[in-house]
Structures are given as structure tokens and as C-alpha cells.
Amino acid sequence: MKPSLVLGIETSGKSTGLALADCGKVVAEMVEDSSCGHNEVLMPLLARLLKVAGIEVGELSGVGVNIGPGMFTALRVGTSTAKGLAMAHRIPIVGLNSLWSLARTALPTLDGVLSLVDARKHQVYAALYLGGKEALPPAVVDPDELVSKLPRMLSERAVIVAAGNGTGICADRFAAAGIRIQATGIEAPSPGVIAIEAGRRIADGKADDTASLEPLYLRRTDAELTREQKLDPKR
């Protein structure tokens, strides 16, 4: 039986991650620092990954990509690359929320895990998962606002698992509010998680529309805000 190889792409943060999954198992995975830019790292890394796996790009049966939230330019690179591969090779594509992928990387059961990603401007991208479901949908929030919401959601839960590079931003506020967190040290989603989940959704007939798939920013880009300011200086 020919392997059903699905490529997972992760570019929501400061690293570029790629993985290949076959029938729910990761068969190859690579992560590389992208301080020089995701656009300079992604395609050479893909070439190396395919070489290690001993396959050609045309043998891929699908592609999954984290579409955000995260670093704006990095998300555009990952999403456009995934769409290019999907269109060129006529394979299905799946876009995943990076906060979900981060939580799934930290705690596969998604029961009591908080994803926190630095959104800059003294804010974080956050999502809370309890019992495998979204208790707090992905949002961009101020840490103080997040701290005010969490106690009502956590009920009697003694400790919440936290993952993402935004954990440190909120740590002092959590401590002051008596919210106990277990920091995992995981800062970015696993590309293997993306590849496996994309393969599952493709098998279930839940692939996304390639043409309409776009990055999920959760807030407007600086360029958009600048254009609005020029059009309406009173804003």
C-alpha cells in the first residue's frame, strides 16, 4: 500500500518546522531557527526533509499548515507555501489554528491546557482548552483581562498547563491572582502534530478550500492601521 504522506508546516513563530506523517505517525521531522527569515529557510528545509524521507514532492497526498495567530509575515510565508504546493500538485490542504496546535503539542488530551503566544504591544494570543473543547476561544487579550476571566472558567482545577512564548508575560499576574500554572517550556507547535491532524481531517473529507484559505491574524496588521490613519487622521 502506498503511504499517504501529509506534510505539516509550522511558521507561526521564530522557527520553521516541517514534518511528514503517514497514517497518523510522524515519519520525519525537522525544525530550524528562522532568524534570517522563514522565506529563506522553508524551501531548503523542505528539500532536506524530502531527501531524508526518500520521496519526491509529487508523492505528497496532502499538506497542513498553521495559519495563525502568530507573527504576521511568518504566517504569510507558511500559508502561501502550503497553498502553492496544494495547487501545483493538486492535493488537499488543511489550515490549523496555531493555538490549538500548541495546546495539542503540550497536552494531547486538551484537558486543562492554556496556549499563550506573545502578540507584542503588551498583549498575548490566548486560548484555553478543557475536556478537549475550547473554553476560551482564540483571542488577543491583555494579560490583566485574561487573569480576570480564568478563575471563572477553571472552577476547582488546581493547576493549569501552560504552553507558548507568552507564558512568561503572564506568569507574575497569574501568581498574584492565585492561578497555579505548570509551565511546559514548549514555545512552538510541533509540525508533527500539524501533519497528523491534517491527515486525519483530509481522511474525514474536511480539507479546506485552497483558494480561500488565508492567515488568521486576530487583529489588524500595522500596515492596515497605517493606511486607515492616512485615510482618516482623526482616528
N, C-alpha and C positions, 0 to 999 in steps of 0.2 A: 504493500500500500504506500503510495507516495505521501510524504509528510505534508501536513498542512501548516506551512511555516508563516507565522504572522510576525511582522516587525513592530516593535514598540519604540516610540521616540519620546524622549523627555528633554525639554529645553526650557522649563519654566523658571529655572534658577541660574546659578552661576556655573553649572556643569552641564555637559552634553552627555546624555545616556542613551544607549541603544541596546536592544535585546531581541532575540529570536525565540519564539515559543512554538512548540509543536504539541497539539492535543493537551494543552493545559500544563505543559512542563517547559521550563526555560532551558534551551539547548546552547545558548551563547549569550554573553552579556558584556558590554564594555561601557565604562564611564570615564570621561576625560574633562579636565579643567578647561573652561572656555573663557579665560581672562582675555584672550586675544579676539574673541568674538565667536558666537555659535556658527555663523555663516562660514567661517574659516575651518571649523573643526568637524562639522557634521558629516559632510560627504566623504572626506578622507577616512573618518572613523567608520562610516558605513562600509567602505571598501574593505577595510581591515576585518570588520566583523564577518562579512560575507566570505572572505578568504579563509578565515579560521573555521567557519562552518562548512566550507567546501561547496558553496552554492552560488548561483548567479542571481542577480536581482530579479530576473524574469521568472524565477521559481517561487517568488513570494505569492502567497494566496490572500494576503490582507495586510493592512497597516493600521496601527493605533497610535494616537498622539495626544499628549496632554495639551489642551487648548487654553488652559488658564484657570484661575488667575495666576499672575506671576509677572515677570519682567517683560514689558511690552515688546521690545524689539526681539527678544529671545523667543517669545511666543509666535511672533510673525514668521521667524525663520523655521521653527519646527512645523508649524501648521502648513506653510507654503510648500515645504519639502514633502510632507506627507501627502498633500493634495497632488503635487506633481507626480509622485510615484504612483498614486492611485489612478490618475488619469492616463499616464503613459503606459501602464501595464494592465489597465482595466481590472483593477482589483478593488474590493470594498474597503472603506475607511471608517474608523470609529474615533470620535473625539471624546476625550475623558476630562472631567474636572480634576485639576491638579490637587485640590484639597482632598478629594475622595481618594485619589491615588496615594497621596501622602499618608492618609489615615490607614489605608489598606496595607501599606508598606510597614507601618508601625505595629498594627494590631489587626490581623486578618479577620477576626470576628466582628470588627467595627462596633464593639460594645464598650463604650466608655473611652473614647479617644477624641482629642481635640487637635485639629490641624491649625497651625499658626504660621503664617508667612509674612515676612516684613514687606509692607506695602509702601514704606517710606512716608514722609510727611507726618510722622508720629502716629501712624495707623498700621493695622495688620489686616490681612485677609484671614478670615476665620470660618471654621465650620466644626460643628460638634456632632458626633455620631454615637447614638445609644441604641443598644439592641439591634444593631445592623441598619438603623434608619437615621435620617437627618433629624436631629433635634434642633439644631441651629443651621439653617441653610447657608451656603457660602455667601459671605458678605464682607465688605470693607468697613471696619469699625475702629473707633478709638479704644485703646486698652481700658479706659475707665468705664466706657459703655459696656464692653464685654464683661468686665468684672461684675457689673450690676445685674447682668442678665443670667450669668451662670448659676448662682445659687438656686434660683427658682427651677432650673432645669435638672440639676444634679440630684436633688432630693437627698436621700440618705447615703448616696455613693461617697465612700470615704476618700478615694483617690481617683484622679482622672489622668489618663496617659496623655502626654502632650508631645507633638512632633512638629518639626519645622523650624526655620531660622528666625521665626518671630517669637519663639518661646521665651528667650531671654528678655525681650522687650516688655513682656507682661509679668515676668516672674515676681518682681517686688510687689506689684499690685495684688497678685494672687495671694502672696504670703500675708499681706496686710489685711486682706479680706477673709483670711482663714480658709482659702481654697487650696487644697492639697493636690499638687500635681507630681506626676512621675515623669521627668524629662527623659526622653529616649535617646537624645543625641542625634536622631535622624533628622537631617536638614532638607532632604530632597526625596521625591518619589522614586521608587525603583522602576527602571524601564521594563524589567521583567514582569512586574505587576500590570503594566500597561499592555504589554504584548499578550499576556494570558487573558486579561479581561476583554481585550479587543477580539481575540479569537473566540471567546465564549459568546459575545454579542453577535458576531458575524454568523456563527453556527446557529444562533437563535433567530436569524433574519432581522437583526436590529442594527444593521450598519447605517451610517449617516449618509446624507446626500453630499457628494463630493463638492459640487459647485457652490453650495450654500454654507458649507462649514467655515466658521470664522473663529478667531481667538476670542476668549471670554475675558474681558478686562475688568469688569465690575465697576469701573469708573472711567471717566473720560481721560484721554491722553493729554499731556501738556500741550501738544500741538493743537488739539481741538480747543483747549481753553484759550490758547493764544489767539487763534482765529476768531473766537467769539468776542474776545476783548477788543480786537481791532474793529470788528463789526459794530460793537456796542460798548464804547469806552466807559459807560456808566456802570457796567457790571462789576 
